[in-house]
Amino acid sequence: MVNRLRLNEKSVRDAEPAKGRDYQIFDTEVRGFVVCIYRSGSRAFTIDYRHAGRQRRMTMLSLGMV
C-alpha cells in the first residue's frame, strides 16, 4: 500500500513513526516529493526521479527527532 497525503507542515509533524519499520509518505501535489519517517522519529525530505532510465532518490533535508 502506498501512503499518499497532501504534504504540509501539519501532516509531516503529525506523522507518527511506525513500530519496527520505516515508511514513506508521497505528496499528492508534487510528483516525486516524499517524506521518509524513520523508527527513531527523524524525517527526511527526498525527491524521486529518473536519470538514464534508472530510478534515483535524492535527500534534500534530514531532520532529527521532531
Helices and strands as residue ranges (DSSP letters): E 4-5, H 9-14, E 23-27, E 33-37, E 43-51, E 54-63
